[in-house]
Amino acid sequence: MKILFVVNNFYAPGNGLSASARRTVQYLREAGEEVRVLSGRNHEAETPQPDYVLADFHVPVFDGLVQSHGYKFAKTDIAIIRRAVRWADVVHLEEPFIIQMFTARIAKYYGVPCTGTYHLHPENLFCSINLGEWKFLNYNMLRLWRDFVFDYCTDIQCPTENVLERLQKFGFKARLHLISNGIIPDKVTRIERDDDPSRPFLVVCIGRLAVEKDQPTLLEAMKYSKYAHRIQLYFAGRGPEADTVKDMAHQLYEDGVVKYDPIFQFHDRDGLRMLAAKADLYIHCATVEVEGLSALEALQQAVVPVIAKGELTATSQFALDEHSLFPTKDPEALASCIDYWLDHPEERHTMGWRYAESTEEYDIHKSIAALIDMFRQAMQTKKA
C-alpha cells in the first residue's frame, strides 16, 4: 500500500503526537508498506525532510503559546496536497486541523480513502488558555472536527476505550477501531534501590509542563504526605507552564515542606527510560489525556504508577490496583496513594514487575498490524 500521513509538524521534538506519528511511520515502513509524509518543514535538522513540504503557518496572537508546546502549524498549499493525495492508495490524517480539512476534501474528489487517528481532545487545546472546562466551547469544537474532518474518514483509530466511547456518543460516522498507538518493546533495566532510611525516595513525573498535565496537584500532595521530607520530586519535561510549576516547587522547598529541592530536566527517550528504571514511584496527574504513552514507557521499567482518574483521561486504564488510582485534582487522595506504596516496599517491588508485564499488550508491532488491517478495510470500502 501507498500510505500518505498528514501531520502539521512531523518532526516536532518533545511533542507526543509528532513522536507517535514518527514511530508509526517507521514501523509501517519496516512492515513493508510504502509511506510518505505531508508536513511542515523539519526545523531541527537539514535532513530528513517530509516527502511533501508545506510552509509554516504562524497563528496570530497565539503563535508563541503554540510553539511553547513544541508544536508548529503548516500552511495549506492546494497544489502540494493534490500531488501528495494523487500518489496515495490511502490518506491517513493525524490531526483535525486546517490542512487535514483540505486534504480530506481533495482525497474525496480523487476517490482516495481517508482514515484518521483521534490523538487529542478539544480540551487539550483550550486548557492552555484556561477554557478547558467550557463545555459549550469544547462541544462545538469537537462537532467541527467531526463534521469537517473525521466524517470524511471511513475508519478512525481510537487509542483507548475512553476515546472510542466518546466518539460513539458523539455520533461519529466512521468505523471506530480500538488500536493503541503502541510502545517500542524495551529491555527492563530496573535499578533496585536499597531500603536505607537515609536515602530519598525518587518520585518521578514525566510529561509536558502544561495546564492539562496538572503537575501542581503533585506539588500540593506533598503538604499531605507523611513522606514529604524523604521525597525527591523529579519533573521530566518542558512546556508553557514551566515557570509557574518551578516557582511552586521551589516554594515548597523554601517553606520546608520538602527537604529536597524538586528537579526539572528534559530527557530524550533513553534518558526517560533510565529515570523510570531507578524511580520509586511514577506519578501521572493529567486531567485530559487520550492515551498517555509516556506512562506506558515508564511502566515498562517495573515502576509502580499512581494515575489520575477522570472523565477525559484514559491513562487510568493502565492501573492494576486501586492504590494506583486517585481522582483528578485531589492532592490528599494522591498523597494517600503515595504513602501507601512507600509504606509497602515489598508489595511495591512485586507490583512493579506486574506493571512491566502488563505493557506487553501495547507492543507497537501489534498496533501496526491492526493499522494495516484498518487501511486495507478503508481501501475495500472505497472499491465497494
ZAMARGU-4260 file (C-alpha; in steps of 0.2 Angstrom, whole numbers, plus 5000, padded with zeros to 4 digits):
<rodrens>
0) 5000/5000/5000 | 5005/5018/4997 | 5000/5027/5013 | 5001/5046/5015 | 5002/5053/5033
5) 4996/5071/5035 | 5003/5080/5050 | 5006/5098/5053 | 5024/5095/5061 | 5031/5078/5059
10) 5047/5082/5067 | 5042/5092/5082 | 5053/5087/5097 | 5045/5084/5114 | 5028/5083/5106
15) 5019/5067/5109 | 5008/5067/5094 | 5023/5070/5082 | 5033/5057/5091 | 5019/5044/5089
20) 5017/5048/5071 | 5036/5046/5068 | 5036/5029/5077 | 5021/5023/5067 | 5028/5028/5050
25) 5045/5020/5055 | 5036/5003/5059 | 5024/5004/5044 | 5039/5005/5033 | 5048/4991/5042
30) 5032/4981/5039 | 5035/4983/5021 | 5022/4997/5017 | 5027/5012/5007 | 5024/5028/5017
35) 5026/5046/5013 | 5023/5061/5024 | 5014/5078/5020 | 5020/5090/5034 | 5028/5106/5038
40) 5047/5108/5037 | 5059/5099/5049 | 5067/5114/5058 | 5078/5103/5069 | 5090/5097/5055
45) 5093/5099/5037 | 5088/5081/5034 | 5077/5072/5035 | 5063/5082/5027 | 5045/5077/5023
50) 5041/5070/5006 | 5029/5084/5003 | 5035/5100/5012 | 5022/5114/5017 | 5027/5131/5023
55) 5025/5136/5041 | 5009/5145/5047 | 5011/5157/5061 | 4995/5158/5072 | 4990/5176/5075
60) 4992/5181/5094 | 4994/5163/5099 | 5010/5158/5090 | 5021/5159/5105 | 5009/5148/5115
65) 5008/5135/5101 | 5027/5134/5100 | 5029/5133/5119 | 5020/5116/5117 | 5034/5110/5105
70) 5022/5112/5090 | 5020/5121/5073 | 5006/5123/5061 | 5009/5121/5042 | 5001/5132/5029
75) 4989/5124/5017 | 4996/5123/4999 | 4982/5115/4987 | 4995/5111/4973 | 5006/5101/4985
80) 4991/5092/4994 | 4984/5087/4977 | 5001/5080/4971 | 5003/5070/4988 | 4985/5063/4988
85) 4986/5058/4969 | 5001/5047/4974 | 4992/5038/4988 | 4981/5022/4990 | 4975/5029/5007
90) 4977/5045/5016 | 4979/5045/5035 | 4975/5061/5045 | 4984/5063/5061 | 4975/5079/5067
95) 4959/5088/5064 | 4966/5104/5058 | 4965/5115/5043 | 4977/5105/5032 | 4968/5089/5036
100) 4951/5098/5032 | 4958/5102/5014 | 4966/5086/5012 | 4950/5076/5016 | 4941/5085/5003
105) 4954/5083/4990 | 4955/5065/4994 | 4936/5063/4992 | 4937/5072/4975 | 4951/5060/4969
110) 4942/5045/4976 | 4956/5041/4988 | 4950/5034/5005 | 4954/5043/5021 | 4957/5036/5038
115) 4962/5046/5054 | 4969/5044/5072 | 4960/5053/5086 | 4975/5060/5095 | 4969/5074/5106
120) 4953/5081/5113 | 4947/5099/5111 | 4951/5101/5129 | 4969/5098/5126 | 4969/5114/5116
125) 4958/5125/5127 | 4966/5121/5144 | 4981/5131/5138 | 4970/5147/5138 | 4960/5141/5154
130) 4945/5137/5144 | 4946/5118/5146 | 4931/5117/5157 | 4920/5127/5145 | 4909/5113/5139
135) 4900/5123/5126 | 4916/5128/5118 | 4923/5111/5118 | 4907/5103/5112 | 4906/5114/5097
140) 4925/5111/5093 | 4923/5093/5093 | 4907/5095/5082 | 4918/5104/5069 | 4931/5091/5070
145) 4918/5078/5067 | 4909/5087/5053 | 4924/5094/5043 | 4937/5080/5046 | 4933/5064/5054
150) 4916/5061/5045 | 4927/5061/5028 | 4936/5046/5035 | 4930/5028/5033 | 4939/5022/5048
155) 4946/5030/5064 | 4959/5024/5076 | 4954/5026/5094 | 4969/5023/5105 | 4959/5019/5121
160) 4941/5013/5126 | 4939/5030/5133 | 4941/5039/5116 | 4930/5026/5107 | 4916/5028/5119
165) 4916/5047/5117 | 4916/5046/5098 | 4902/5034/5099 | 4892/5045/5110 | 4896/5060/5099
170) 4889/5051/5083 | 4905/5049/5073 | 4900/5040/5056 | 4916/5031/5053 | 4921/5014/5059
175) 4930/5015/5075 | 4944/5004/5079 | 4952/5001/5096 | 4970/5002/5092 | 4984/5008/5104
180) 4997/5020/5097 | 5009/5007/5104 | 5026/5007/5113 | 5043/5001/5107 | 5047/4985/5117
185) 5061/4989/5129 | 5073/4979/5139 | 5069/4981/5158 | 5084/4990/5166 | 5076/4991/5183
190) 5089/4998/5196 | 5084/4990/5213 | 5087/5003/5227 | 5091/4999/5245 | 5079/5002/5260
195) 5092/5014/5268 | 5080/5026/5278 | 5093/5040/5275 | 5091/5040/5256 | 5077/5050/5247
200) 5063/5042/5238 | 5063/5046/5219 | 5046/5051/5214 | 5045/5055/5195 | 5033/5064/5185
205) 5035/5064/5166 | 5027/5075/5153 | 5025/5092/5146 | 5023/5106/5159 | 5006/5111/5153
210) 4989/5115/5162 | 4981/5099/5157 | 4996/5089/5164 | 4992/5096/5181 | 5009/5095/5190
215) 5003/5107/5204 | 4992/5093/5211 | 5008/5083/5214 | 5016/5098/5222 | 5001/5101/5233
220) 5001/5082/5238 | 5017/5085/5247 | 5008/5095/5260 | 4998/5079/5265 | 5011/5066/5263
225) 5020/5059/5278 | 5035/5055/5267 | 5037/5073/5260 | 5053/5075/5270 | 5060/5060/5261
230) 5054/5063/5243 | 5065/5069/5229 | 5052/5075/5216 | 5059/5074/5198 | 5049/5083/5184
235) 5055/5077/5167 | 5048/5089/5153 | 5046/5106/5147 | 5032/5117/5142 | 5022/5133/5144
240) 5019/5131/5162 | 5037/5128/5167 | 5040/5145/5176 | 5024/5143/5186 | 5027/5125/5191
245) 5045/5128/5195 | 5041/5143/5206 | 5028/5132/5216 | 5040/5118/5218 | 5054/5129/5224
250) 5042/5137/5236 | 5038/5120/5244 | 5057/5119/5247 | 5059/5136/5254 | 5044/5133/5266
255) 5052/5117/5272 | 5038/5106/5266 | 5050/5096/5256 | 5068/5093/5261 | 5075/5091/5243
260) 5073/5105/5230 | 5062/5097/5216 | 5072/5093/5200 | 5067/5099/5182 | 5076/5091/5167
265) 5071/5087/5149 | 5077/5070/5143 | 5077/5060/5127 | 5069/5043/5126 | 5084/5034/5133
270) 5086/5046/5147 | 5067/5044/5152 | 5069/5025/5152 | 5084/5026/5164 | 5075/5038/5175
275) 5060/5027/5176 | 5071/5012/5180 | 5078/5020/5196 | 5061/5028/5202 | 5052/5023/5217
280) 5036/5029/5210 | 5029/5036/5194 | 5015/5050/5195 | 5003/5054/5182 | 4991/5069/5186
285) 4984/5073/5169 | 4966/5079/5168 | 4965/5077/5149 | 4974/5063/5141 | 4969/5052/5125
290) 4981/5038/5130 | 4997/5043/5139 | 5012/5033/5131 | 5024/5041/5142 | 5016/5032/5157
295) 5017/5015/5147 | 5035/5018/5143 | 5039/5021/5161 | 5029/5006/5167 | 5040/4995/5156
300) 5054/4998/5168 | 5044/4990/5183 | 5040/5006/5192 | 5023/5007/5201 | 5012/5021/5195
305) 4999/5032/5203 | 4987/5039/5190 | 4973/5052/5190 | 4956/5045/5185 | 4944/5057/5177
310) 4931/5059/5163 | 4944/5064/5150 | 4960/5055/5155 | 4962/5037/5148 | 4978/5033/5156
315) 4969/5026/5172 | 4966/5011/5161 | 4984/5005/5164 | 4981/5004/5183 | 4981/4986/5191
320) 4977/4991/5209 | 4966/5004/5217 | 4981/5011/5226 | 4987/5016/5209 | 4972/5027/5206
325) 4966/5044/5213 | 4953/5057/5207 | 4959/5071/5196 | 4964/5087/5206 | 4963/5078/5223
330) 4980/5081/5231 | 4975/5072/5248 | 4970/5056/5239 | 4986/5057/5229 | 4996/5059/5245
335) 4987/5044/5252 | 4992/5033/5237 | 5010/5039/5238 | 5011/5035/5257 | 5003/5018/5254
340) 5016/5012/5241 | 5031/5019/5251 | 5024/5010/5267 | 5024/4994/5257 | 5041/4991/5249
345) 5039/4973/5246 | 5022/4974/5238 | 5028/4989/5228 | 5043/4978/5221 | 5031/4964/5216
350) 5018/4976/5208 | 5032/4985/5198 | 5036/4969/5189 | 5017/4965/5186 | 5016/4983/5178
355) 5031/4979/5167 | 5022/4963/5161 | 5006/4972/5158 | 5014/4983/5145 | 5017/4969/5133
360) 4999/4970/5126 | 5004/4988/5120 | 5018/4982/5109 | 5019/4993/5094 | 5020/4978/5082
365) 5003/4973/5087 | 4997/4991/5084 | 5005/4991/5067 | 4997/4975/5061 | 4980/4982/5067
370) 4983/4998/5057 | 4987/4989/5041 | 4971/4979/5043 | 4962/4996/5045 | 4970/5003/5030
375) 4965/4988/5019 | 4947/4989/5026 | 4947/5008/5020 | 4953/5003/5003 | 4940/4989/5001
380) 4926/5001/5007 | 4930/5013/4993 | 4931/4999/4980 | 4914/4993/4985
</rodrens>
